[in-house]
Amino acid sequence: MTATIDLTGILNDLGPRFAVGAADRDAAAEFVADHYDALRERKVFSALVPTELGGGGASHSEMCAFVRGLAHYCSSTALAVSMHQHLVAAAVYNYRNGRPGQKLLERVAEKEAVLVSTGANDWLGSNGDVERAEGGYRISARKPFASGSPKGDVLVTSAPFEDPKEGWLVLHFPVPFASDGVSRAGDWDTLGMRATGSETVILDGVFVPDEAVVMKRPRHAYHMAFNVILTVAMPLILSAYVGVAEAAAEIAQGQAAKRVADPVAPFQLGELTNTLTTAQLALDAMIGITNDWQFEATPDTANAILIRKTIAANAVIATVEKALETAGGSGFYASLGLERLLRDAHGVQFHPLPEKRQQQFTGRLALGLDPILDTPLVPVKAAA
């Protein structure tokens, strides 16, 4: 169905407003709370929800373009928003393919609920302590890198549980931030992306009813659900970082134009353009693979996304570093904004999968093995 939300118009309206004060928020590691209020008012958080469920009906590619454009104005807002949107995007895929997802989508559409993810940090093993309780479970855990948590409504997370019959499982479930035992650590003070509010969320004996558990999977094993999650999430997340690289390139070009007599400047700008184009091409290829949810959720699809994620991530970092060189000494001043973008860009390497883990995934898949070799860490005994 035709989308009922104009993301381009919203970007053109809110983007310039979001750019104001970006340096101050970065310096103070201050979450972009007012940006979330404005986005909620414009129903951006429900933009991907299908119209028949009360949402805006935007396509996955349209949201990637929105996030990418948003990063030109405020990279922290763009990245934090992408974390919410990738959870919605996965639910849309599941809904369209006869899997659970409709209930979550309806909640987002009805209340413009902000979803907060901890999945990438938990990965296959997850973390936390789980005890069986009457009608559900008691969960205690610390969940870092929860972007947008100061404005979060629902934490979408997981925890390991040793089932008496099935052995070690990972339970996946949503937790309302209003639940008893949920708090935030206030610990987000980092190199870059300092205004994303990616605090550690603390769960202290939080009750999760049986009916809230949406998936159980074997612990430390690659599950087919990740084929969906990786395929929809990585293009959205990398859209934020490619937007950062584009913003850095714009600054660098402006500075290079001031020293056109320098014979090195055109060469530097040419190198910069090549690295930026590499990032853009890799991102466009990722968006094409996701194809507005028209993809086969297989390890081969996830692998294709992850390869391109590594290519894009490396090119993003190379672009912002080349932008600093191209800008010259002026780029070293915080007032230009380039050093902030450089710090923000370096966050891209930590999203799944980091380069060496992606290469292991790809190589194992090529050999016909399970794509992930994930085993619990075993303490190394000291030599006698």
C-alpha positions as CSV (number, residue, x, y, z in Angstrom):
1,M,0.0,0.0,0.0
2,T,1.1,3.6,-0.6
3,A,3.0,5.2,2.3
4,T,1.1,7.9,4.2
5,I,4.3,9.5,5.6
6,D,6.5,11.9,3.8
7,L,10.0,11.2,5.1
8,T,11.7,13.5,2.7
9,G,9.6,16.4,3.8
10,I,10.2,15.6,7.5
11,L,13.9,15.4,6.9
12,N,14.0,18.8,5.2
13,D,12.0,20.3,8.0
14,L,13.7,18.7,11.0
15,G,17.2,18.2,9.8
16,P,18.4,21.8,10.0
17,R,16.9,22.1,13.4
18,F,18.7,19.0,14.6
19,A,22.0,20.3,13.4
20,V,21.9,23.2,15.9
21,G,23.8,22.5,19.1
22,A,25.4,19.2,17.8
23,A,28.8,20.2,19.0
24,D,27.5,21.1,22.5
25,R,25.6,17.8,22.8
26,D,28.7,15.9,21.8
27,A,30.9,17.7,24.3
28,A,28.4,16.9,27.1
29,A,27.5,13.4,25.9
30,E,23.9,14.7,26.1
31,F,21.2,12.5,24.6
32,V,19.1,14.0,21.7
33,A,15.9,13.8,23.7
34,D,14.2,16.8,22.1
35,H,14.9,15.2,18.7
36,Y,13.1,12.1,19.7
37,D,10.1,14.2,20.8
38,A,10.0,15.9,17.4
39,L,10.3,12.6,15.5
40,R,7.6,11.0,17.6
41,E,5.3,14.0,16.9
42,R,5.9,13.4,13.2
43,K,5.3,9.6,13.6
44,V,8.7,8.6,12.4
45,F,9.0,5.8,14.8
46,S,5.9,4.1,13.3
47,A,6.9,5.0,9.7
48,L,7.8,1.5,8.7
49,V,4.7,-0.1,10.2
50,P,2.4,-1.2,7.3
51,T,-0.6,1.1,6.8
52,E,-3.1,-1.7,7.5
53,L,-1.6,-1.9,11.0
54,G,-1.9,1.8,11.6
55,G,1.7,2.9,10.5
56,G,3.1,5.1,7.8
57,G,3.8,2.3,5.4
58,A,7.3,3.6,4.4
59,S,9.6,1.2,2.6
60,H,12.9,-0.1,4.0
61,S,14.8,1.8,1.3
62,E,13.0,5.0,2.1
63,M,13.9,4.7,5.7
64,C,17.6,4.0,4.8
65,A,17.5,7.3,2.8
66,F,16.0,9.1,5.7
67,V,18.6,7.9,8.2
68,R,21.4,8.6,5.7
69,G,20.1,12.2,5.2
70,L,19.6,12.7,8.9
71,A,23.3,11.9,9.6
72,H,24.3,15.0,7.6
73,Y,22.6,17.0,10.3
74,C,23.1,14.9,13.5
75,S,24.9,11.6,13.3
76,S,23.9,10.5,16.8
77,T,20.2,11.0,16.0
78,A,20.6,9.1,12.8
79,L,22.3,6.1,14.4
80,A,20.0,6.0,17.4
81,V,16.9,6.1,15.1
82,S,18.3,3.3,13.0
83,M,18.5,1.1,16.0
84,H,14.8,1.5,16.6
85,Q,14.0,1.1,12.9
86,H,15.9,-2.1,12.4
87,L,13.7,-3.8,15.1
88,V,10.6,-2.6,13.3
89,A,12.0,-3.7,10.0
90,A,12.6,-7.2,11.2
91,A,9.0,-7.4,12.6
92,V,7.7,-6.2,9.3
93,Y,9.5,-9.0,7.5
94,N,8.2,-11.6,9.9
95,Y,4.7,-10.2,9.7
96,R,4.8,-10.4,5.9
97,N,6.0,-13.9,6.0
98,G,3.5,-15.4,8.5
99,R,5.7,-15.2,11.6
100,P,5.1,-13.3,14.9
101,G,5.5,-9.6,14.5
102,Q,2.1,-8.1,14.2
103,K,1.6,-7.5,17.9
104,L,4.8,-5.5,18.2
105,L,4.0,-3.5,15.1
106,E,0.6,-2.6,16.4
107,R,2.0,-1.4,19.6
108,V,4.5,0.8,17.8
109,A,1.8,2.3,15.6
110,E,-0.7,2.8,18.4
111,K,1.6,4.5,20.9
112,E,4.6,5.6,18.7
113,A,6.6,3.3,21.0
114,V,10.3,3.6,20.9
115,L,12.1,0.2,20.7
116,V,15.6,-0.3,22.2
117,S,17.8,-3.1,21.1
118,T,20.6,-5.0,22.9
119,G,20.9,-7.8,20.4
120,A,24.2,-7.1,18.8
121,N,26.0,-7.0,22.1
122,D,24.3,-10.2,23.3
123,W,24.9,-12.0,20.0
124,L,24.6,-15.8,20.2
125,G,25.4,-16.4,23.8
126,S,23.5,-13.5,25.4
127,N,24.1,-12.6,29.1
128,G,22.3,-12.5,32.3
129,D,20.8,-14.7,35.0
130,V,17.4,-16.3,34.6
131,E,15.3,-18.1,37.2
132,R,12.0,-19.8,36.6
133,A,9.1,-18.2,38.4
134,E,5.4,-18.9,38.5
135,G,4.0,-18.0,35.1
136,G,7.3,-16.8,33.7
137,Y,10.9,-15.9,34.5
138,R,12.9,-13.5,36.7
139,I,15.7,-11.8,34.7
140,S,18.8,-10.0,36.1
141,A,21.3,-8.7,33.6
142,R,23.3,-5.7,32.4
143,K,22.6,-4.8,28.8
144,P,25.1,-2.2,27.3
145,F,24.9,-0.3,24.1
146,A,21.1,0.3,24.4
147,S,20.8,3.2,22.0
148,G,17.9,5.6,22.6
149,S,17.3,4.2,26.1
150,P,16.6,7.5,27.8
151,K,13.5,7.7,25.6
152,G,12.9,4.0,25.3
153,D,9.5,2.4,25.8
154,V,10.3,-1.2,25.2
155,L,13.6,-3.0,25.6
156,V,13.9,-5.9,23.0
157,T,16.5,-8.2,24.5
158,S,17.4,-11.8,25.5
159,A,18.9,-13.8,28.3
160,P,20.3,-17.4,28.7
161,F,18.4,-20.0,30.6
162,E,19.4,-23.6,31.4
163,D,16.2,-25.6,30.8
164,P,16.0,-28.8,32.8
165,K,15.0,-30.8,29.6
166,E,16.4,-28.8,26.7
167,G,19.7,-27.6,28.1
168,W,21.0,-24.1,27.5
169,L,18.6,-21.8,25.6
170,V,18.5,-18.1,24.9
171,L,15.1,-16.5,25.5
172,H,14.1,-13.5,23.5
173,F,11.5,-11.1,24.9
174,P,10.4,-7.5,25.2
175,V,10.5,-5.6,28.5
176,P,8.7,-2.3,29.0
177,F,11.0,0.3,30.5
178,A,8.2,1.0,33.0
179,S,8.6,-2.5,34.5
180,D,9.8,-2.9,38.1
181,G,13.5,-3.6,38.2
182,V,14.4,-1.7,35.0
183,S,16.9,1.1,35.3
184,R,19.7,2.9,33.3
185,A,23.3,3.1,34.4
186,G,24.0,6.6,32.9
187,D,27.4,5.3,31.7
188,W,27.4,6.5,28.0
189,D,30.7,8.5,27.8
190,T,32.5,7.4,24.7
191,L,34.8,8.3,21.9
192,G,32.1,9.0,19.3
193,M,28.3,8.9,18.8
194,R,28.2,10.5,22.2
195,A,24.6,11.8,22.0
196,T,22.9,8.4,21.1
197,G,22.1,7.7,24.8
198,S,23.4,4.1,24.4
199,E,23.5,3.5,28.1
200,T,23.6,0.2,29.9
201,V,20.1,-1.0,30.9
202,I,20.0,-2.8,34.2
203,L,17.5,-5.6,34.8
204,D,17.2,-6.5,38.4
205,G,14.8,-9.4,39.0
206,V,12.5,-8.2,36.2
207,F,9.5,-10.5,35.7
208,V,8.9,-11.7,32.1
209,P,5.7,-13.7,31.7
210,D,5.8,-16.9,29.6
211,E,3.6,-15.3,26.9
212,A,6.1,-12.5,26.4
213,V,8.9,-14.9,25.3
214,V,8.7,-14.6,21.5
215,M,11.6,-17.1,20.7
216,K,13.7,-19.8,22.3
217,R,16.9,-20.9,20.6
218,P,19.9,-23.0,21.4
219,R,22.6,-21.0,23.1
220,H,25.9,-20.4,21.2
221,A,24.4,-21.6,17.9
222,Y,23.6,-19.6,14.8
223,H,19.9,-19.3,14.4
224,M,18.0,-18.6,11.2
225,A,16.4,-15.6,12.8
226,F,19.7,-13.8,12.4
227,N,19.3,-14.1,8.6
228,V,16.4,-11.7,8.9
229,I,17.9,-9.4,11.5
230,L,21.3,-8.9,9.8
231,T,19.7,-8.4,6.4
232,V,17.3,-5.7,7.5
233,A,19.5,-4.1,10.2
234,M,22.9,-3.5,8.5
235,P,21.7,-1.3,5.6
236,L,19.8,0.9,8.1
237,I,22.8,1.2,10.5
238,L,25.3,1.7,7.7
239,S,23.1,4.4,6.2
240,A,23.9,6.5,9.3
241,Y,27.6,6.0,8.9
242,V,27.7,6.6,5.1
243,G,25.8,9.8,5.9
244,V,28.6,10.7,8.3
245,A,31.2,10.1,5.6
246,E,29.3,12.2,3.1
247,A,29.0,15.1,5.6
248,A,32.8,14.8,6.2
249,A,33.5,14.9,2.5
250,E,31.4,18.0,2.1
251,I,33.4,19.8,4.7
252,A,36.7,18.7,3.2
253,Q,35.7,19.8,-0.3
254,G,34.8,23.2,1.1
255,Q,38.2,23.5,2.7
256,A,40.1,22.2,-0.4
257,A,38.4,24.9,-2.5
258,K,40.2,27.5,-0.4
259,R,43.6,26.2,-1.5
260,V,43.1,25.4,-5.2
261,A,46.6,26.6,-5.9
262,D,48.0,23.8,-3.9
263,P,48.8,21.0,-6.5
264,V,48.2,18.3,-3.9
265,A,44.6,19.4,-3.1
266,P,43.0,18.0,-6.2
267,F,44.8,14.7,-5.7
268,Q,43.6,14.5,-2.1
269,L,40.1,15.3,-3.2
270,G,40.2,12.7,-5.9
271,E,41.3,10.0,-3.4
272,L,38.5,11.2,-1.0
273,T,35.9,10.8,-3.7
274,N,37.0,7.3,-4.5
275,T,36.8,6.1,-1.0
276,L,33.4,7.8,-0.4
277,T,32.1,6.2,-3.6
278,T,33.2,2.8,-2.4
279,A,31.2,3.3,0.8
280,Q,28.2,4.5,-1.2
281,L,28.3,1.6,-3.7
282,A,28.5,-1.0,-0.9
283,L,25.6,0.5,1.0
284,D,23.5,0.7,-2.2
285,A,24.3,-3.0,-2.8
286,M,23.1,-3.8,0.7
287,I,19.9,-2.0,0.2
288,G,19.4,-3.7,-3.1
289,I,19.8,-7.1,-1.4
290,T,17.3,-6.3,1.2
291,N,15.0,-5.2,-1.7
292,D,12.3,-3.7,0.5
293,W,11.8,-7.0,2.4
294,Q,11.7,-9.1,-0.9
295,F,14.6,-11.4,0.1
296,E,15.2,-15.0,1.0
297,A,16.2,-15.2,4.7
298,T,19.2,-17.6,4.2
299,P,22.8,-17.6,5.5
300,D,23.9,-16.8,2.0
301,T,21.8,-13.6,2.0
302,A,23.2,-12.6,5.5
303,N,26.7,-13.4,4.3
304,A,26.3,-11.1,1.2
305,I,25.1,-8.3,3.6
306,L,28.0,-8.8,6.0
307,I,30.6,-8.7,3.3
308,R,29.3,-5.4,2.0
309,K,29.0,-4.1,5.6
310,T,32.8,-4.7,6.0
311,I,33.6,-3.0,2.7
312,A,31.3,0.0,3.5
313,A,32.6,0.3,7.1
314,N,36.3,0.3,6.0
315,A,35.5,2.9,3.3
316,V,33.6,5.1,5.8
317,I,36.6,5.2,8.1
318,A,39.0,5.8,5.2
319,T,36.8,8.6,3.9
320,V,36.7,10.6,7.1
321,E,40.4,10.1,7.6
322,K,41.1,11.3,4.1
323,A,38.7,14.2,4.7
324,L,40.8,15.3,7.6
325,E,43.9,15.2,5.4
326,T,42.2,17.0,2.6
327,A,40.9,19.8,4.8
328,G,44.4,20.4,6.1
329,G,45.2,22.0,9.4
330,S,41.8,23.6,9.7
331,G,40.3,20.1,10.1
332,F,42.1,19.7,13.4
333,Y,39.9,22.5,15.0
334,A,36.8,21.2,16.7
335,S,34.9,24.2,15.5
336,L,34.9,22.9,11.9
337,G,33.0,19.8,12.9
338,L,35.2,17.3,11.1
339,E,36.9,15.8,14.1
340,R,33.5,15.0,15.6
341,L,32.5,13.2,12.4
342,L,35.8,11.3,12.5
343,R,35.2,10.1,16.0
344,D,31.6,9.2,15.2
345,A,32.7,7.2,12.1
346,H,34.9,4.9,14.1
347,G,31.9,3.4,15.8
348,V,31.0,1.6,12.6
349,Q,33.6,-1.2,13.2
350,F,31.8,-2.4,16.3
351,H,28.5,-3.3,14.7
352,P,28.0,-6.9,13.7
353,L,29.9,-8.4,12.4
354,P,33.4,-6.8,13.0
355,E,35.7,-7.4,10.1
356,K,37.6,-10.5,11.4
357,R,34.4,-12.2,12.5
358,Q,32.7,-11.4,9.2
359,Q,35.7,-13.0,7.4
360,Q,35.4,-16.1,9.6
361,F,31.6,-16.2,8.9
362,T,32.2,-16.0,5.2
363,G,35.1,-18.5,5.1
364,R,33.3,-21.1,7.2
365,L,30.2,-20.8,5.1
366,A,32.3,-21.3,1.9
367,L,33.6,-24.5,3.5
368,G,30.1,-25.8,4.2
369,L,30.5,-25.3,7.9
370,D,28.1,-23.5,10.4
371,P,28.8,-19.9,9.7
372,I,29.6,-19.1,13.4
373,L,31.9,-20.8,15.7
374,D,30.7,-19.5,19.0
375,T,31.8,-21.2,22.2
376,P,31.7,-20.1,25.8
377,L,34.9,-18.5,27.1
378,V,36.8,-21.0,29.3
379,P,39.3,-19.5,31.8
380,V,42.9,-20.4,30.9
381,K,44.6,-22.2,33.8
382,A,48.0,-20.9,34.8
383,A,50.9,-23.1,34.0
384,A,52.1,-25.2,36.9
